[in-house]
Amino acid sequence: MWSRLAVRAALLPLALVAACHPRVLPPTARPTPTPTPSPTERPAPEAPRARVVASVIQPTALLALSDRLIVPETTSDSFVLLPLRGDSPRTVVRGVGFYPRRLLADGDDAWIAPYSDAVLHVTAAGMHTPLVSSQPVYAIARDATHLYYLSANAPNLRRVPRLDAQGRAVAPDRARDLAEGLTHVPGAVDLAAIDGDVYLATADAVVLVRPGAAPRRLSALPSAPSVMTVDARDVFVGTDGGLVVRVPRDGGRAVELGRIEGRVAALHVDGCLVYAGGARGVVAFERARGARVPIAEGGGAGAVTTAAGNVYFTDDEAGCVRSLPVPACPSETSAGGARELVGGGAASAMAAPATDDDPLAGRSQGAVHTVVIRFGTSADRIGREAAARLVSSVVASGSSELWARATDAQLLALQEHGFDAAVRDGVDRLRCADLRREPARVRRAPPPPWHAPRAPTVFLVQLGASSTAFDELASALSAAGAELVDSLGSATLLVVATPEAARSLPSRVAGATFVAAYGPHERLESLARSPDAEDAPPCGPDPDAPLRALARWIVAAPERPTELSLTLFRPSRAVERSVLAEGGVVLSGAGGEQLAVRVPRRSLAALGDADEVRSIELRAEATVEPVGPQ
């Protein structure tokens, strides 16, 4: 027995076929007959009735090839091929799970379809080959030689060759490898292309892009665009508010040709007429004067095109494709509503710059900065190549980011090209100093009573980028004779090595820029800061002021017992013996890496110099109060 759902699925095509035929009003709903016109009146000619071409469940686009019409059908996940002439049966080509809003011809038996993260070359035989892959795509256009597309990644305007220099077709799989970024046009919504010129509709303007030249603003738009197209003479833009606007290809003020009800969802130009599809059907406008020519009312037309002397459009409500003969051009005496637009739409509000709270954020005084460029997808080769051309040098390339060295001008260029780029000069900050400009200050000895390590085994390794940008970092360090212990931040590593191996790390490990011995600055950092230090900048004019305050605190009461927590790099009987030798006691953790001890304050001089100690903190809630002049 069939389920109720199965019965509905079986009857759905029949219901849609019935819906596509002209509706006949029941007797009770028939309109009152209009009076017979007098002999002096001329009745308006009856509009031709649209012919049902085919039932297509939820059609999303239309493309006319030389002998057939291509229609994506949502429900069946397929492309329906309808003959333009004769009585040939319709055929079906399977889709790949997405329903494109625009199709482009690629010869007589193939077409180009955009998807959420790819653009496919589809043949009538059912072959699907990516022209673009692993990129967020939201609009496509083409001219005789190239496919152009808008990506959500920077640079957003990109292209793929369809013909080579000799005019021969480029195979889809080869074309994919030749894709390139052209430029970035902020706010681009749609695009159209002809003869090497690419036109983009942004939130408030039409912009022209020619390869090798900077984008040029052609004309302002009165409101947000929804769709655009182009022919040999003009660019046409439909807007969210229902306007149909013409802009000369060589620039000039926009001309409003007319308005439809609701958003312009489809736009097509053929000869003297511009066809606009929307929620209430299709309307054509004469391209010069804007004379209005109603085509079809109701049903919702999400796609419209012309071919073989007919206008084809989707009836989205009824689930079918309809057609009418192409209407004649309005006479030269026909009134039109075209008007030249003065000025553009309202300026959009500028968003406040986001706060950059990354630990590596910050700008040095140098002329060249470390920057990070973040990408929306990890496999965006075009974005990476375009960004690399705009910087001085590439430091590292992570899964979804690129680290580089760039000047202020180059950083500005990156941002103008739409890249998410930010300064990360924090990679050069270590011990409150700039290791590129003042390396000796980074290696400075601690203030008395502490000393620089004489035979260190633990080292700080500074990277030129975040550690996430480097693959197999632990393996690279191991091969160079260093053991990765931990990280003290996204760009600072802690390693165990011999002094000789440590000195060789910058030349043997990709990304390593600087090496310094781990010492009292790091071991005593937490202990040396008073509770009020949270409200003070981490690095003041004297970066060793916290250690000097700690030294004064020790001198004020050197024999006062103090409970401390010691964290060791490894269990150390030597540290335990040092505690006992200083007159202290191990309270807990003997033989482990976490020791609780009670020692006189003066013992901090020896413990702060111990190579096995990683950090020292107060165990009780005692405070390190500054003593003496600050």
Secondary structure in CASP SS format (residue, H / E / C, confidence):
PFRMAT SS
TARGET T0000
AUTHOR 0000-0000-0000
METHOD secondary structure of the structure
MODEL  1
M C 1.00
W C 1.00
S C 1.00
R H 1.00
L H 1.00
A H 1.00
V H 1.00
R H 1.00
A H 1.00
A H 1.00
L H 1.00
L H 1.00
P H 1.00
L H 1.00
A H 1.00
L H 1.00
V H 1.00
A H 1.00
A H 1.00
C H 1.00
H C 1.00
P C 1.00
R C 1.00
V C 1.00
L C 1.00
P C 1.00
P H 1.00
T H 1.00
A H 1.00
R C 1.00
P C 1.00
T C 1.00
P C 1.00
T C 1.00
P C 1.00
T C 1.00
P C 1.00
S C 1.00
P C 1.00
T C 1.00
E C 1.00
R C 1.00
P C 1.00
A C 1.00
P C 1.00
E C 1.00
A C 1.00
P C 1.00
R C 1.00
A C 1.00
R E 1.00
V E 1.00
V E 1.00
A E 1.00
S E 1.00
V C 1.00
I C 1.00
Q C 1.00
P E 1.00
T C 1.00
A C 1.00
L C 1.00
L E 1.00
A E 1.00
L C 1.00
S C 1.00
D C 1.00
R E 1.00
L E 1.00
I E 1.00
V E 1.00
P E 1.00
E E 1.00
T C 1.00
T C 1.00
S C 1.00
D C 1.00
S E 1.00
F E 1.00
V E 1.00
L E 1.00
L E 1.00
P E 1.00
L C 1.00
R C 1.00
G C 1.00
D C 1.00
S C 1.00
P C 1.00
R C 1.00
T E 1.00
V E 1.00
V E 1.00
R E 1.00
G C 1.00
V C 1.00
G C 1.00
F C 1.00
Y C 1.00
P C 1.00
R C 1.00
R C 1.00
L C 1.00
L E 1.00
A E 1.00
D C 1.00
G C 1.00
D C 1.00
D C 1.00
A E 1.00
W E 1.00
I E 1.00
A E 1.00
P E 1.00
Y C 1.00
S C 1.00
D C 1.00
A E 1.00
V E 1.00
L E 1.00
H E 1.00
V E 1.00
T E 1.00
A C 1.00
A C 1.00
G C 1.00
M C 1.00
H E 1.00
T E 1.00
P E 1.00
L E 1.00
V E 1.00
S E 1.00
S C 1.00
Q C 1.00
P C 1.00
V E 1.00
Y E 1.00
A E 1.00
I E 1.00
A E 1.00
R E 1.00
D C 1.00
A C 1.00
T C 1.00
H E 1.00
L E 1.00
Y E 1.00
Y E 1.00
L E 1.00
S E 1.00
A C 1.00
N C 1.00
A C 1.00
P C 1.00
N C 1.00
L E 1.00
R E 1.00
R E 1.00
V E 1.00
P E 1.00
R C 1.00
L E 1.00
D C 1.00
A C 1.00
Q C 1.00
G C 1.00
R C 1.00
A E 1.00
V C 1.00
A C 1.00
P H 1.00
D H 1.00
R H 1.00
A H 1.00
R H 1.00
D H 1.00
L C 1.00
A C 1.00
E E 1.00
G E 1.00
L E 1.00
T E 1.00
H C 1.00
V C 1.00
P C 1.00
G C 1.00
A C 1.00
V C 1.00
D E 1.00
L E 1.00
A E 1.00
A E 1.00
I E 1.00
D C 1.00
G C 1.00
D E 1.00
V E 1.00
Y E 1.00
L E 1.00
A E 1.00
T C 1.00
A C 1.00
D C 1.00
A E 1.00
V E 1.00
V E 1.00
L E 1.00
V E 1.00
R C 1.00
P C 1.00
G C 1.00
A C 1.00
A C 1.00
P C 1.00
R E 1.00
R E 1.00
L E 1.00
S E 1.00
A E 1.00
L C 1.00
P C 1.00
S C 1.00
A C 1.00
P E 1.00
S E 1.00
V E 1.00
M E 1.00
T E 1.00
V E 1.00
D C 1.00
A C 1.00
R C 1.00
D E 1.00
V E 1.00
F E 1.00
V E 1.00
G E 1.00
T E 1.00
D C 1.00
G C 1.00
G C 1.00
L E 1.00
V E 1.00
V E 1.00
R E 1.00
V E 1.00
P E 1.00
R C 1.00
D C 1.00
G C 1.00
G C 1.00
R C 1.00
A C 1.00
V E 1.00
E E 1.00
L E 1.00
G E 1.00
R E 1.00
I C 1.00
E C 1.00
G C 1.00
R C 1.00
V C 1.00
A C 1.00
A E 1.00
L E 1.00
H E 1.00
V E 1.00
D E 1.00
G C 1.00
C C 1.00
L E 1.00
V E 1.00
Y E 1.00
A E 1.00
G E 1.00
G E 1.00
A C 1.00
R C 1.00
G E 1.00
V E 1.00
V E 1.00
A E 1.00
F E 1.00
E E 1.00
R C 1.00
A C 1.00
R C 1.00
G C 1.00
A C 1.00
R E 1.00
V E 1.00
P E 1.00
I E 1.00
A E 1.00
E E 1.00
G C 1.00
G C 1.00
G C 1.00
A C 1.00
G C 1.00
A C 1.00
V E 1.00
T E 1.00
T E 1.00
A E 1.00
A C 1.00
G C 1.00
N E 1.00
V E 1.00
Y E 1.00
F E 1.00
T E 1.00
D E 1.00
D C 1.00
E C 1.00
A C 1.00
G C 1.00
C E 1.00
V E 1.00
R E 1.00
S E 1.00
L E 1.00
P E 1.00
V C 1.00
P C 1.00
A C 1.00
C C 1.00
P C 1.00
S C 1.00
E C 1.00
T C 1.00
S C 1.00
A C 1.00
G C 1.00
G C 1.00
A C 1.00
R E 1.00
E E 1.00
L C 1.00
V C 1.00
G C 1.00
G C 1.00
G C 1.00
A C 1.00
A C 1.00
S C 1.00
A C 1.00
M C 1.00
A C 1.00
A C 1.00
P C 1.00
A C 1.00
T C 1.00
D C 1.00
D C 1.00
D C 1.00
P C 1.00
L C 1.00
A C 1.00
G E 1.00
R C 1.00
S C 1.00
Q C 1.00
G C 1.00
A C 1.00
V E 1.00
H E 1.00
T E 1.00
V E 1.00
V E 1.00
I E 1.00
R E 1.00
F C 1.00
G C 1.00
T C 1.00
S C 1.00
A C 1.00
D C 1.00
R H 1.00
I H 1.00
G H 1.00
R H 1.00
E H 1.00
A H 1.00
A H 1.00
A H 1.00
R C 1.00
L C 1.00
V C 1.00
S C 1.00
S E 1.00
V E 1.00
V E 1.00
A E 1.00
S E 1.00
G C 1.00
S C 1.00
S C 1.00
E E 1.00
L E 1.00
W E 1.00
A E 1.00
R E 1.00
A E 1.00
T E 1.00
D H 1.00
A H 1.00
Q H 1.00
L H 1.00
L H 1.00
A H 1.00
L H 1.00
Q H 1.00
E H 1.00
H C 1.00
G C 1.00
F C 1.00
D E 1.00
A E 1.00
A E 1.00
V E 1.00
R E 1.00
D H 1.00
G H 1.00
V H 1.00
D H 1.00
R E 1.00
L E 1.00
R C 1.00
C C 1.00
A E 1.00
D E 1.00
L C 1.00
R C 1.00
R C 1.00
E C 1.00
P H 1.00
A H 1.00
R H 1.00
V H 1.00
R C 1.00
R C 1.00
A C 1.00
P C 1.00
P C 1.00
P C 1.00
P C 1.00
W C 1.00
H C 1.00
A C 1.00
P C 1.00
R C 1.00
A C 1.00
P C 1.00
T C 1.00
V E 1.00
F E 1.00
L E 1.00
V E 1.00
Q E 1.00
L E 1.00
G C 1.00
A C 1.00
S C 1.00
S H 1.00
T H 1.00
A H 1.00
F C 1.00
D C 1.00
E C 1.00
L H 1.00
A H 1.00
S H 1.00
A H 1.00
L H 1.00
S H 1.00
A H 1.00
A C 1.00
G C 1.00
A C 1.00
E E 1.00
L E 1.00
V E 1.00
D E 1.00
S E 1.00
L E 1.00
G E 1.00
S C 1.00
A C 1.00
T E 1.00
L E 1.00
L E 1.00
V E 1.00
V E 1.00
A C 1.00
T C 1.00
P H 1.00
E H 1.00
A H 1.00
A H 1.00
R H 1.00
S H 1.00
L H 1.00
P H 1.00
S H 1.00
R H 1.00
V C 1.00
A C 1.00
G C 1.00
A E 1.00
T E 1.00
F E 1.00
V E 1.00
A E 1.00
A E 1.00
Y C 1.00
G C 1.00
P H 1.00
H H 1.00
E H 1.00
R H 1.00
L C 1.00
E C 1.00
S C 1.00
L C 1.00
A C 1.00
R C 1.00
S C 1.00
P H 1.00
D H 1.00
A H 1.00
E H 1.00
D H 1.00
A C 1.00
P C 1.00
P C 1.00
C C 1.00
G C 1.00
P C 1.00
D C 1.00
P C 1.00
D C 1.00
A H 1.00
P H 1.00
L H 1.00
R H 1.00
A H 1.00
L H 1.00
A H 1.00
R H 1.00
W H 1.00
I H 1.00
V H 1.00
A H 1.00
A C 1.00
P C 1.00
E C 1.00
R C 1.00
P E 1.00
T E 1.00
E E 1.00
L E 1.00
S E 1.00
L E 1.00
T E 1.00
L E 1.00
F C 1.00
R C 1.00
P C 1.00
S C 1.00
R H 1.00
A H 1.00
V H 1.00
E H 1.00
R H 1.00
S H 1.00
V H 1.00
L H 1.00
A H 1.00
E C 1.00
G C 1.00
G C 1.00
V E 1.00
V E 1.00
L E 1.00
S E 1.00
G C 1.00
A C 1.00
G C 1.00
G C 1.00
E C 1.00
Q E 1.00
L E 1.00
A E 1.00
V E 1.00
R E 1.00
V E 1.00
P E 1.00
R H 1.00
R H 1.00
S H 1.00
L H 1.00
A H 1.00
A H 1.00
L H 1.00
G H 1.00
D H 1.00
A C 1.00
D C 1.00
E C 1.00
V E 1.00
R E 1.00
S E 1.00
I E 1.00
E E 1.00
L E 1.00
R C 1.00
A C 1.00
E C 1.00
A C 1.00
T C 1.00
V C 1.00
E C 1.00
P C 1.00
V C 1.00
G C 1.00
P C 1.00
Q C 1.00
END
